[in-house]
Amino acid sequence: MPDKNNDISDLTALEARVDELIRTISLLKSENSALRNQQDNLVSERAHLIEKTEQARVRIESMISRLRAMETRA
């Protein structure tokens, strides 16, 4: 009978380990999904900031050109 008890104990330990792995996989899937969403948001925000920076650069270059034109007229 000791073998049967040992087998049951081993099976119980294996079951507990499998349950733990299932919980870990679920947690990792959730974290992975959250990180992908965060990455998507950051990529979008970066694109928006690049666009705003480009618009500001164009406006500043335009202002510099106008100032230079005013300077040459004076």
C-alpha angles and dihedrals in degrees: 000000000000088000092055092050090047091050091050090049091049091048091049091050091048091049091051090050092050090049090051091050091050090052091047092050091049091050092048092049090052093048091046091052092049091049092049090051090048091049091050090051092048093048090051092047090049092052090050092050091048089052092049091048091051091050091050091048091052092049093048092048089050091051091049090050091051091048091051090049090051090048093053092049092053 
